[in-house]
């Protein structure tokens, strides 16, 4: 008898070739000839089944097609909602009743913790922290003292990581570290951060030491191969974790340096705006804003570097007063374009902006002071800021609610690099000194990440770099998931090329911590294979009964939980403003499949691959599901969900001697399914139909009406094509009215012709009329080019709270599967839906 037939007999499946019968017997009805459910499981499942039948509106509970229709195809409305024609989502049916049941219980369990937290809120931790900081400063006042203290700490860490403990002792150690962390994380300052990081290093090092010394099955076979793959992935994450602590725990937070009062001492600056195939509507605001920067006119030249050799761009340069540079080939893409411009310009410094990055008027005055203070400073980088949502933010609806993927790098990592004089050049929003740049042969052309490679060459020559974490320019994020992935593939390939051809761990010119910062940045882009290992490892046991970890489930839990908990708390402390807990797994789950092959091939043959331009300024006119892009996540999610079902069956059939192992692997697969659900949600592309993105801002404005009246207003948002305003009282202005809007820049007011296109009483939408080049420049100065345009942008983004972030990701994971079903529904012809309805009647 085949295994399929045996399972069918156990479950009471009449026809094994009908998937509906399997669904019916697995989830709904327990047939007489099937193995009966245990009473402890059957009692709560029966009312749950009745609840689902009622809530989902399943007309015939014995019909698998009725269940499939209600769950996926035809979302039946409740009786009260049928009168209004409303439909109800699957997620609401499945999770809302469960939440209503569990919420009071969870609140009751959390009551003691809330009371304890309230007591801690009344404690003045700042005073105690100040005393500890003074003691710490006294102990580390000299280099020998710091060296001795470092050796003592390393010795203690090694001792704690390698000392064998019983299960009870390991659990007690975890509880002590966890409770102490929960207490001291309320204390401000650097010293508590170092203590929390120390606890994390202890817990993670104990885990990885235990895995390496006590859990490896060295007998040849599939268990050995898969087990070694998993331990390699875990060792990689431990190395990256340690390097991340070295890089990010003590960010420098450099401040701007004032320029001399005499502007004759200010240097000359050439501004490069490279472009290839971007739309002129994307490039023009950048050119106008660059020309309007506050810098002596005789010391500032702006150049459009057009590798597309387009007549319209030449005319744009002539009309605005910018220089226009082109060449007769496109060798080495952007790097070649910049290097060609170096040969035909002569400014002392080079400021570079991607063609969609609009600088504020204060950019040069903010950035140039450090070059005058430090003659060895060869490059200064400022953050890349995006005023439009990237695919994660747009498709998941997290714009300005959850830090985006790049926030961690520009908000924290670059400041951490700056401490060790290892700031990376990022290709835009940066200034370079011409002399050192020409000394290294110009922008690097050997890899497709020419920017980071250029910084590495400067550091090898002994030059200093700087990072100024003050947003002085803003640009457009990638519009679609496919273009976002393409951009990340290029970054990953380029970093792997540098790792292969100019490895920072080898060669001359770099200090130890510079090497570690570069190594961490490059190793980060090798996460693809480890992430895929983590997403599939529990399936080895659930599918094939292979033990990739040779240890009891309880032993694994008391070692892995301290590692995960302490790392989460430490990263929340360090990264809380720039990366919420668990979101790194979402980002990596989306990209892992796509960067594995490029990074592997780049290590084997670094000459493989070419520079690709990231498209900006496009539209997404219709909602759609990116099936081709999301296929890897769909496959991974499917195999994890099937693994969960297999685990349920194995528990049902009574695999008693390994129950805890089954449950642990099921929890692992469930975690993977949630992360992959969020990744699937990113694949459901939302509409983006605005030709010009709106930027929220609250500024005074004045409307000058045709009849001579004036109306004071406040701006709600602005773009390059229009404004939204609000007035304190109904304004009575008719739609279609042409008027003037006045905006202030300092003590001056500029007016622009506009037309009212929407009026809701106190809320006005208006479209700007055609402007002269001078007016367009003035508009940039009053909006995108304001010195304070982006300074408070991230203040609304809440800081990380690990439990809240977990719930956040869980919701997006569930939402991702719902959006997948919606995408499937959009593929099903209406006639099939009608047939499905008839079949359930």
PyMOL commands that set and color helices and strands:
alter all, ss='L'
color gray80, all
select helices_A, chain A and resi 3-11+19-27+39-56+64-73+79-82+90-121+125-139+143-162+167-184+190-214+222-248+263-265+280-291+297-299+311-320+333-344+363-367+369-373+391-396+407-419+434-439+450-460+481-501+512-524+527-544+553-575+583-604+627-653+656-682+773-782+793-796+802-827+830-840
alter helices_A, ss='H'
color red, helices_A
select strands_A, chain A and resi 269-275+300-306+323-325+349-352+358-359+377-382+430-433+464-468+473-474+624-625+684-685+695-696+700-704+710-718+722-726+738-745+748-759+763-768
alter strands_A, ss='S'
color yellow, strands_A
deselect
rebuild
show_as cartoon
